[in-house]
Amino acid sequence: METKKKLRCPLGVPGAIVAVLIGLIGVIVNLIHFEIMGLLTSLALVLLGLPAIRVTMMVHSANDRLDEIEAKLKKSV
């Protein structure tokens, strides 16, 4: 019987991708309509969403590596 892996749900990744997409659409729309405040808000959303994707993926990959190390240590003991 297979051992079940821990469930990792990287909901931060889809959330950040949606934020970036909304920000990019906002940038395009605000450039067309020449709205400065909306443009700044959309740029802020893009600039916050992009690092959020990377950080979330780094955390999940680090947790996966730690799980592998723990499994190797349990086998060796």
Beta strands, then each sheet from edge to edge (+ up, - down):
end
